[in-house]
Amino acid sequence: MSANPYLIGIAGPSGAGKSYLAHHLADALHAPVLALDRYYRDLSHLPFKQRVRSNFDEPAALEESLLIAQVAELRHGRAIDLPAYDFSLHSRLPMTQRFEPTPYVILEGLFTLYWQELRELLDTRVYVETDDNLCLARRIERDTRERGRSRHSVVWQFQSTVAPMAERYVRPSRQFADLTLAGDTPIADGVARVLDHVRSCPRQADSKTPLPTVRPCLSSSHSGIRGNS
């Protein structure tokens, strides 16, 4: 068992730039990223055509009891065995991946701030907001490249479930964030703002792990928060 890690949660609509921010923050902190996408429910018992029609953008699509239980274990400094998920088949894989706690752990996903039990385990809560047009463009680029999907299927899913579910479940969770970042915020600025909040947290004041200094961007022409989610 190691010392209790400091947990940073990042939420926001699909395509907002959560993963991009999470991985840049992870580089700064030398921290692992735990993606909530790993906790999608196994649909292998359903015919494939039915799996494809499932709503993956509502909280019930995730096995939240397992998610919350495992994050609680991490919070107490205990290693966990992460589930693995195959997005092309919409089913959980038989193998797991060992995840060891480190001084900082970053969680990112649509519903990171949705469940109260999960929010209460987080030390810094971040919300990334981006308009639907940019979110859709990012979804098309990601899903056609990484998940073998057609542009038509991505647009159909976005209009039928992704955008409506974001309005119903994801965007209301913004009220629980400690800080909100715009999706076009230069990434260095976003990382710096998160680190500033971490420094201000009483738990960090007791930590012996020094935080890095990130220089903000001086021009709006620098790359903003973008990426897979």
C-alpha positions in Angstrom: 0.0 0.0 0.0 1.3 3.5 -0.9 0.4 6.9 0.4 -3.1 8.1 -0.5 -2.9 9.7 -4.0 -4.3 13.1 -5.0 -7.2 12.5 -7.4 -7.9 15.0 -10.2 -11.2 14.5 -12.1 -11.9 15.9 -15.6 -15.4 16.0 -17.0 -17.1 17.5 -20.0 -19.1 16.7 -23.2 -17.7 14.2 -25.8 -15.2 15.9 -27.9 -14.6 18.7 -25.4 -10.9 17.9 -25.0 -10.9 16.0 -21.7 -8.4 13.4 -22.8 -6.0 16.0 -24.3 -6.0 18.0 -21.1 -5.7 14.8 -19.0 -2.7 13.6 -20.9 -0.9 16.9 -20.8 -1.6 17.2 -17.1 -0.3 13.6 -16.7 2.9 14.5 -18.5 3.4 17.5 -16.1 2.7 15.4 -13.0 4.2 12.1 -14.2 0.8 10.6 -13.3 -1.4 7.9 -14.9 -4.8 8.6 -16.5 -7.8 6.4 -15.6 -10.4 6.7 -18.4 -14.0 6.1 -17.4 -14.6 4.5 -20.8 -13.1 1.3 -19.4 -16.2 0.8 -17.3 -18.8 0.5 -20.0 -21.0 -2.5 -19.4 -20.4 -5.7 -21.2 -22.9 -6.1 -24.0 -21.6 -9.4 -25.4 -24.8 -11.2 -24.4 -26.8 -9.1 -27.0 -26.8 -9.5 -30.8 -24.4 -7.1 -32.4 -27.0 -5.1 -34.1 -28.7 -4.4 -30.8 -25.4 -3.5 -29.2 -24.8 -0.8 -31.8 -28.2 0.7 -31.1 -27.4 1.0 -27.3 -27.2 4.4 -25.7 -23.6 4.8 -24.7 -24.0 8.4 -23.6 -26.1 8.0 -20.5 -24.7 7.2 -17.0 -26.4 3.8 -17.0 -24.1 2.6 -19.8 -21.3 2.5 -17.3 -20.9 0.0 -14.4 -20.7 2.8 -11.8 -20.6 0.5 -8.8 -17.3 -1.0 -10.0 -16.0 2.4 -11.0 -16.7 4.0 -7.6 -15.4 1.0 -5.7 -12.1 0.9 -7.6 -11.6 4.7 -7.3 -12.2 4.3 -3.5 -9.5 1.7 -3.4 -7.1 4.0 -5.2 -7.9 6.8 -2.9 -6.8 4.6 0.0 -3.5 3.8 -1.8 -4.4 0.3 -3.0 -3.8 -1.1 -6.5 -6.7 -2.2 -8.7 -7.3 -4.4 -11.7 -8.9 -2.2 -14.4 -11.4 -3.7 -16.8 -10.7 -3.5 -20.6 -13.3 -2.6 -23.2 -13.5 -3.3 -27.0 -15.3 -0.4 -28.6 -15.5 -2.1 -32.0 -17.5 -5.0 -30.4 -19.1 -3.1 -27.6 -18.0 -5.8 -25.1 -15.6 -6.1 -22.2 -12.4 -8.0 -22.8 -11.4 -11.0 -20.5 -8.1 -9.5 -19.5 -7.6 -6.7 -16.9 -4.7 -4.3 -16.4 -3.0 -3.7 -13.0 -3.2 0.0 -12.0 -0.9 1.1 -9.2 -1.6 4.3 -7.2 0.9 7.1 -7.6 1.1 10.5 -5.8 -1.3 11.9 -8.5 -4.0 10.1 -10.4 -6.1 11.7 -13.2 -9.6 10.5 -14.0 -11.4 11.6 -17.2 -14.7 10.9 -18.7 -18.2 12.2 -19.5 -19.6 11.4 -16.1 -16.6 12.1 -13.8 -18.6 14.7 -11.9 -22.0 13.0 -12.3 -22.2 10.6 -9.3 -21.9 12.2 -5.9 -20.0 9.2 -4.5 -17.4 9.6 -7.2 -17.2 13.4 -6.8 -16.5 13.0 -3.1 -13.4 11.0 -3.8 -11.9 13.7 -6.0 -9.5 16.4 -4.7 -9.7 18.7 -7.7 -12.7 18.7 -10.1 -12.4 20.1 -13.6 -15.0 20.7 -16.3 -14.1 21.3 -19.9 -16.8 23.0 -22.0 -16.8 23.1 -25.8 -19.6 23.9 -28.3 -21.4 21.1 -30.1 -20.0 22.0 -33.6 -16.4 21.5 -32.5 -17.3 18.4 -30.4 -18.9 16.8 -33.5 -15.9 17.6 -35.7 -13.6 15.9 -33.1 -15.9 12.9 -32.8 -15.9 12.4 -36.6 -12.1 12.6 -36.7 -11.6 10.2 -33.8 -14.3 7.6 -34.5 -13.5 7.2 -38.2 -9.8 6.9 -37.5 -9.7 4.9 -34.3 -13.0 2.9 -34.3 -13.6 2.2 -37.9 -16.9 4.0 -38.2 -18.4 5.9 -41.1 -18.9 9.6 -41.0 -22.7 9.1 -41.4 -22.9 6.8 -38.3 -20.9 9.2 -36.2 -23.2 12.2 -37.1 -26.3 10.1 -36.6 -25.2 9.0 -33.1 -24.1 12.5 -32.2 -27.5 14.0 -33.1 -29.6 11.2 -31.7 -27.9 10.5 -28.4 -24.5 12.2 -27.8 -25.7 15.9 -27.9 -29.0 15.3 -26.1 -27.5 13.2 -23.4 -24.8 15.8 -22.8 -27.5 18.4 -22.2 -29.3 16.1 -19.8 -26.5 14.5 -17.9 -23.1 16.0 -18.6 -23.4 19.8 -18.8 -25.4 20.0 -15.5 -22.4 18.4 -13.7 -20.5 21.6 -14.4 -21.9 23.1 -11.2 -19.8 20.6 -9.2 -16.5 21.7 -10.8 -13.8 23.6 -8.9 -12.8 25.2 -12.1 -14.2 25.3 -15.7 -12.0 25.5 -18.8 -13.1 26.5 -22.3 -12.2 24.0 -25.0 -10.2 26.6 -26.9 -8.1 27.5 -23.9 -4.3 27.1 -24.8 -3.3 23.8 -23.3 -0.4 25.3 -21.3 -2.9 27.7 -19.7 -5.3 24.9 -18.9 -2.6 22.8 -17.3 -1.3 25.8 -15.3 -4.8 26.6 -14.0 -5.3 23.0 -12.8 -2.0 23.0 -11.1 -2.7 26.3 -9.4 -5.9 24.7 -7.9 -3.9 21.7 -6.8 -1.4 23.9 -5.0 -4.3 25.6 -3.1 -5.8 22.4 -1.8 -5.1 21.6 1.8 -4.2 18.0 1.0 -1.5 19.2 -1.4 -0.1 21.5 1.3 0.8 18.3 3.3 2.3 16.6 0.3 6.1 16.1 -0.1 5.8 15.8 -3.9 6.7 19.1 -5.5 4.5 20.4 -8.3 6.0 21.5 -11.7 5.7 25.1 -12.9 4.0 25.5 -16.3 4.4 28.7 -18.2 1.2 30.1 -19.6 0.9 30.7 -23.3 1.5 34.4 -24.3 -0.5 34.2 -27.5 -4.0 32.9 -28.3 -2.5 31.4 -31.4 -1.2 28.5 -29.4 -3.0 25.2 -29.6 -6.1 25.0 -27.5 -7.5 22.1 -25.5 -8.4 19.6 -28.1 -8.2 15.9 -28.6 -10.2 12.7 -28.4 -12.7 13.6 -25.7 
